[in-house]
Amino acid sequence: MNKKFLLVYRSPMAMEQTAPSPAEMQEILAAWGKWKSEFPQILDMGDGLLPTGKRVKAGAVTDGPSVESKEIVSGYSIVGAANYDEAVKVAQACPILFSPGSSIEVRELAGY
């Protein structure tokens, strides 16, 4: 039985504040579609996240995902894999890694 892993995409804050052109967006979406077709382990492509948001901490609400960080969580996906090695293999082929300064955090879901 496969475990589930969350792929958390992190990108530099500056990169998230610049929207791609329509042509660039087509290329980006094609790369993500190709990745999905090559890895049936991808259970949920997830979604990208906008660079805006709210942060709630001890009753206080502030704007933005995190003002202390130079990078933000830019999206996520969920993959099914037997172990971390297999999940990492899927992550290593992810198109977000072509963006300078981007990274992927691979976390196993607890399955509560």
C-alpha positions as CSV (number, residue, x, y, z in Angstrom):
1,M,0.0,0.0,0.0
2,N,1.4,3.4,-1.0
3,K,1.8,6.2,1.5
4,K,0.9,9.8,0.6
5,F,3.4,12.6,0.4
6,L,2.9,16.3,0.2
7,L,5.1,18.2,-2.1
8,V,5.4,21.8,-0.9
9,Y,6.7,24.2,-3.5
10,R,8.8,27.1,-2.3
11,S,9.8,30.0,-4.5
12,P,11.6,33.3,-4.0
13,M,9.2,36.1,-3.0
14,A,10.4,38.3,-5.9
15,M,9.6,35.5,-8.5
16,E,6.0,35.2,-7.2
17,Q,5.4,39.0,-7.7
18,T,6.1,38.8,-11.4
19,A,3.3,37.3,-13.6
20,P,4.4,35.2,-16.6
21,S,3.4,36.3,-20.1
22,P,0.6,34.3,-21.8
23,A,3.2,32.5,-23.9
24,E,5.3,31.7,-20.8
25,M,2.1,30.5,-19.0
26,Q,1.4,28.1,-21.9
27,E,4.9,26.7,-21.7
28,I,4.6,26.3,-17.9
29,L,1.3,24.5,-18.1
30,A,2.6,22.2,-20.8
31,A,5.6,21.3,-18.6
32,W,3.3,20.5,-15.7
33,G,1.0,18.5,-17.9
34,K,3.9,16.5,-19.2
35,W,5.1,15.8,-15.6
36,K,1.7,14.6,-14.6
37,S,1.5,12.2,-17.6
38,E,4.9,10.8,-16.8
39,F,4.2,10.1,-13.1
40,P,1.0,8.2,-12.3
41,Q,2.0,8.5,-8.6
42,I,0.7,12.1,-8.7
43,L,-2.6,11.7,-7.0
44,D,-3.5,15.4,-6.8
45,M,-1.8,18.1,-8.8
46,G,-2.8,20.5,-6.1
47,D,-2.6,24.2,-7.1
48,G,-0.5,27.2,-7.1
49,L,-0.9,29.8,-4.4
50,L,-1.1,33.5,-4.8
51,P,1.6,35.6,-3.1
52,T,-1.0,37.3,-1.0
53,G,-2.7,36.0,2.2
54,K,-3.3,36.5,5.9
55,R,-1.2,35.2,8.8
56,V,-3.0,34.4,12.1
57,K,-0.8,34.2,15.2
58,A,-2.1,34.3,18.8
59,G,-5.1,36.3,17.8
60,A,-3.3,38.8,15.6
61,V,-3.9,38.9,11.9
62,T,-1.4,40.4,9.5
63,D,-1.1,40.7,5.7
64,G,1.0,38.3,3.7
65,P,2.1,34.8,4.1
66,S,5.3,35.7,6.1
67,V,7.2,38.9,6.2
68,E,10.3,37.2,7.8
69,S,10.9,35.0,4.8
70,K,12.7,35.6,1.5
71,E,10.7,32.7,0.0
72,I,7.0,31.7,0.1
73,V,5.0,28.5,-0.3
74,S,3.9,28.8,-3.9
75,G,1.9,25.6,-4.3
76,Y,1.6,22.0,-3.5
77,S,0.8,18.5,-4.9
78,I,0.1,15.1,-3.4
79,V,1.9,11.9,-4.6
80,G,1.4,8.3,-3.7
81,A,4.7,6.4,-3.1
82,A,6.0,3.4,-1.3
83,N,8.7,5.5,0.5
84,Y,10.5,8.8,0.6
85,D,12.9,7.7,-2.2
86,E,10.1,7.2,-4.7
87,A,8.4,10.4,-3.6
88,V,11.7,12.3,-4.0
89,K,12.1,10.8,-7.5
90,V,8.8,12.3,-8.5
91,A,9.7,15.7,-6.9
92,Q,13.1,15.8,-8.7
93,A,11.3,15.8,-12.1
94,C,8.8,18.6,-11.1
95,P,8.9,21.6,-13.4
96,I,9.1,24.1,-10.6
97,L,12.8,23.2,-10.1
98,F,13.5,24.9,-13.4
99,S,12.7,28.2,-11.7
100,P,15.8,29.7,-10.1
101,G,15.8,29.6,-6.3
102,S,12.7,27.3,-6.1
103,S,12.7,24.1,-4.0
104,I,10.4,21.3,-3.0
105,E,9.8,20.1,0.5
106,V,8.7,16.4,0.6
107,R,6.6,15.5,3.7
108,E,4.8,12.2,4.4
109,L,1.1,12.7,5.4
110,A,0.3,11.2,8.8
111,G,-2.9,9.5,7.5
112,Y,-5.1,10.2,10.5
